[in-house]
Amino acid sequence: MPGVTVRVPASCGNVGPGFDVLGLALDLWNEAHFQATGAGWQIVVKGEGEAILPGDERNLVLRAARRVWEAVGAPLPSGLRVRCHNGIPLQSGLGSSGAAALLGVLGANALLGNPLSREAVFVLAAQVEGHPDNVAPSLYGGLVASVADGEGNWHVRPLPIAPAWQGRRWLAVAVPRVALSTAESRAVLPRQVSLEDAVFNLGHALLVADAFRTGEVEALAVAFQDRLHQPYRLRLVPGAEAALAAARQAGAVAAGLSGAGPGVIAFAPQHDDAGLIAQAMVAAFRQAGVAARGWAVAIAGGAQVVVSKG
């Protein structure tokens, strides 16, 4: 039977001050192979989450796939087999659920002959997962802004990245073993913020985008400051403040939460490899009594779909 293989990268939501708007694709990947065959819907997961993710239709990948058949009005296949290999840690702030939703939507769309445009794929995956600032970079790659117009429409814009900032593993991520849901992280945020803080974040988010465009290291160091979410969320992650301090001491010019946490991310565009910075963050977490893992990663391109000929 013909099949479809889909690869989707991790993502960092918010990117510092770009709260719920900016997202950055990271070079950690989930991959899934889809075949419409057999009877019943089943999924086999290897890698991250293999011991806890369901192997039936409760799995987010299969739930997202079902939404595609429903959206286009096509009859559901009697059987669907999916084999996943996950490289993105779960509940890490690295967009694992957004990647899962995209896997399902892209895989089902390809099996159906791609009736959904890329824009429609984004909208459907964002509806399934609920976090457009993760879904958008995983789909389009690079640095992406996602903005809602208040009428249910989304405007997604990939933003330019300096050539010198591409192709090198100059970002470091560390994921502590801390149970923290996005709902918990959202609950600690204030319902209202001051005009001063809103203006502060607006200006710094624009500076982040411009730093990526120009490749100015010093500009990123100035830009990566936030008053809307990180001051409230960092206290939920034991050892996070120490990990960010360790990243800067090891050479990062900026560091903060990845998405809603608990993962943290550090930026060192002046280095070809941020492995030592990742190690420094992991060591700081461990010194605080929290187990952690770390990676040096590059900025990733967008999701990939390959259709086999059977």
C-alpha positions in Angstrom: 0.0 0.0 0.0 1.2 3.6 -0.7 2.2 5.4 2.4 3.1 8.9 3.7 6.0 9.9 5.9 5.8 13.2 7.7 8.6 14.9 9.7 7.8 17.9 12.0 10.3 20.0 14.0 10.1 21.2 17.6 9.3 24.8 18.4 10.0 27.5 20.9 6.9 29.6 21.5 6.9 33.2 22.5 10.6 33.7 21.8 11.0 35.9 24.8 8.8 39.0 24.5 6.8 37.8 21.5 4.1 36.4 23.8 1.6 34.2 21.9 2.8 35.6 18.6 6.4 34.6 17.8 7.6 31.0 17.3 10.9 29.5 16.3 11.4 26.0 14.7 14.1 23.9 16.4 16.1 21.0 14.9 14.5 18.2 17.0 12.0 16.1 15.1 9.0 13.8 15.3 8.5 11.5 12.4 5.5 9.4 11.5 4.6 6.9 8.7 0.9 6.6 7.7 -0.8 3.8 5.8 -4.5 3.4 5.2 -4.8 -0.3 5.6 -6.2 -3.1 7.8 -9.1 -2.7 10.2 -9.2 -0.2 13.1 -6.9 2.8 13.8 -3.7 2.1 15.6 -0.5 3.9 16.3 2.9 2.7 17.5 5.2 5.2 19.2 8.9 4.9 19.7 11.2 7.4 21.3 10.0 10.2 23.5 6.7 9.3 25.3 6.6 5.7 24.1 5.8 4.4 27.5 2.8 6.7 28.2 1.3 7.8 24.9 -1.9 5.9 23.9 -1.8 3.5 20.9 -5.4 4.0 19.9 -7.7 6.8 18.8 -7.0 8.8 22.0 -3.6 9.6 20.6 -3.4 13.2 19.4 -1.9 12.2 16.1 -4.9 10.1 15.3 -7.4 12.6 16.6 -5.9 15.3 14.4 -6.0 12.9 11.4 -9.7 12.2 11.9 -10.4 15.9 11.9 -9.0 16.1 8.3 -11.4 13.5 7.0 -14.3 15.2 8.8 -13.2 18.6 7.5 -13.2 17.6 3.8 -16.3 15.3 4.1 -14.5 12.2 3.0 -15.4 8.7 4.4 -13.1 7.5 7.1 -10.8 4.6 6.1 -11.6 1.4 7.9 -8.0 1.0 8.9 -5.2 3.4 9.6 -1.7 2.4 10.7 0.8 5.0 12.0 4.3 4.4 13.2 5.9 7.3 15.1 9.4 8.0 16.2 9.4 11.0 18.6 12.5 13.1 19.2 10.7 16.0 20.9 10.3 15.6 24.7 6.8 15.7 26.0 5.5 18.5 28.2 8.8 20.3 27.7 7.9 23.7 26.2 9.3 22.5 22.9 5.9 22.1 21.1 5.5 18.3 21.2 1.7 18.5 21.1 1.8 21.0 18.2 4.1 18.6 16.4 1.7 15.7 17.0 -1.3 17.7 15.7 0.7 18.6 12.6 1.8 15.1 12.0 -1.9 13.9 12.0 -3.2 16.7 9.8 -0.3 16.5 7.3 -0.4 12.7 7.1 -4.1 12.5 6.6 -4.1 15.4 4.1 -1.4 13.7 2.0 -3.3 10.3 2.1 -6.3 12.2 0.7 -4.3 13.8 -2.1 -3.8 17.2 -0.3 -7.2 18.7 -0.5 -6.2 21.2 2.3 -3.9 24.1 1.5 -1.0 24.9 3.8 -3.0 27.7 5.3 -5.9 25.3 6.0 -3.5 22.8 7.5 -2.3 25.5 9.9 -5.8 26.5 10.9 -6.9 22.9 11.5 -3.8 21.9 13.4 -4.0 25.1 15.5 -7.7 24.3 16.3 -6.8 20.8 17.4 -3.8 21.8 19.5 -4.7 25.3 20.6 -1.3 27.0 20.4 -0.7 28.7 17.0 2.7 30.1 18.0 3.9 26.4 18.2 2.1 25.1 15.2 3.2 27.9 12.8 7.0 27.5 13.1 6.7 23.7 13.0 4.8 24.0 9.8 6.6 26.9 8.0 10.0 26.6 9.7 12.3 29.4 10.9 10.9 32.4 12.9 7.2 33.0 12.4 4.6 35.5 13.6 1.0 34.3 14.0 -1.6 37.0 14.6 -5.4 36.6 14.9 -7.6 39.4 13.5 -10.4 39.1 16.1 -12.8 37.5 13.6 -11.4 34.0 13.7 -8.9 34.5 10.9 -5.1 34.0 11.3 -2.3 35.8 9.6 0.9 33.9 9.6 4.1 35.5 8.4 7.5 33.8 8.2 10.1 36.3 9.2 13.6 36.7 7.6 16.7 35.2 9.3 20.2 36.3 8.6 22.2 33.7 6.6 24.9 33.7 9.3 22.4 32.5 11.8 21.3 29.5 9.8 22.9 26.0 9.6 24.7 26.2 13.0 23.8 24.7 16.3 23.9 28.0 18.2 20.8 27.5 20.3 20.9 25.5 23.6 17.8 23.9 25.2 17.5 22.2 28.5 14.4 20.3 29.7 14.1 19.7 33.5 12.2 16.8 34.9 9.4 19.1 36.2 5.7 18.4 35.8 4.2 21.6 34.5 1.2 21.8 32.2 0.5 24.7 29.8 -2.7 25.2 31.8 -0.8 25.7 35.0 1.6 28.1 33.3 -1.3 30.0 31.8 -3.1 30.2 35.2 -0.4 32.2 36.9 -0.5 35.0 34.4 -2.2 38.3 35.3 -5.5 39.1 33.7 -4.4 42.7 33.2 -1.0 44.3 32.6 0.1 47.9 32.8 0.4 50.0 29.6 4.1 50.4 30.4 4.6 46.7 30.3 2.6 46.2 27.2 4.6 48.9 25.4 7.9 47.3 26.7 7.0 43.9 25.2 5.8 45.4 22.0 9.1 47.2 21.4 11.3 44.3 22.5 9.4 41.8 20.3 10.0 44.0 17.3 13.7 44.2 18.3 13.9 40.3 18.4 12.5 40.1 14.9 14.9 42.7 13.7 17.9 41.0 15.4 17.1 37.8 13.5 16.8 39.7 10.3 20.1 41.5 10.6 22.1 38.9 12.6 23.1 41.5 15.2 24.2 39.7 18.3 24.1 42.8 20.5 20.6 43.6 19.4 19.4 40.2 20.4 21.0 40.6 23.8 19.0 43.9 24.3 15.8 42.6 22.8 15.3 39.3 24.7 13.5 40.8 27.7 9.9 40.1 28.8 7.4 41.5 31.3 4.3 39.6 30.4 4.9 36.0 31.2 8.4 34.9 32.2 8.5 36.8 35.6 5.4 34.8 36.6 6.2 31.5 35.1 9.9 31.1 36.1 9.0 30.7 39.7 7.1 27.5 38.8 10.3 25.8 37.5 12.8 24.9 40.3 16.3 25.7 39.1 15.3 27.7 36.1 16.7 31.0 37.2 20.0 29.3 38.0 20.0 27.6 34.6 19.5 30.8 32.8 22.3 32.5 34.8 24.6 29.5 34.0 23.8 29.9 30.3 24.8 33.5 30.2 28.0 32.8 32.2 28.8 30.1 29.6 28.5 32.5 26.7 24.8 32.9 25.8 23.8 36.5 25.0 20.1 35.8 25.9 18.1 33.1 27.7 14.6 32.4 28.9 11.7 30.0 29.0 10.9 28.0 25.9 7.1 28.5 25.4 5.4 28.1 28.7 8.2 26.0 30.1 9.5 24.1 31.9 12.1 23.9 29.2 14.6 26.8 28.8 16.4 28.1 25.8 19.6 30.1 25.4 20.9 32.0 22.3 24.6 32.2 21.4 24.7 33.2 17.7 28.4 34.0 18.1 29.1 30.3 18.5 29.0 27.5 16.0 27.9 25.0 18.7 26.1 25.7 21.9 26.7 22.3 23.4 28.7 23.6 26.4 25.9 26.1 27.2 23.4 23.3 27.2 25.6 21.3 29.5 25.9 24.3 31.8 22.1 24.7 32.1 21.7 20.9 32.8 24.4 21.2 35.5 22.7 24.1 37.1 19.4 22.3 37.2 21.1 19.2 38.7 22.8 21.4 41.3 19.3 22.6 42.3 18.2 19.0 42.7 16.3 18.7 39.4 17.2 16.2 36.7 17.5 17.6 33.2 18.5 16.9 29.7 20.1 19.3 27.1 20.7 19.7 23.4 22.4 22.1 21.1 20.2 22.8 18.1 20.0 24.8 14.9 17.0 26.7 13.5 14.9 24.2 11.6 13.1 24.3 8.3 9.4 23.4 8.2 7.5 20.2 8.2 8.3 17.7 5.5 5.9 15.2 3.7 7.1 12.4 1.5 4.6 10.1 -0.3 5.8 6.6 -1.2 4.7 4.9 -4.4 3.7 1.7 -2.7 
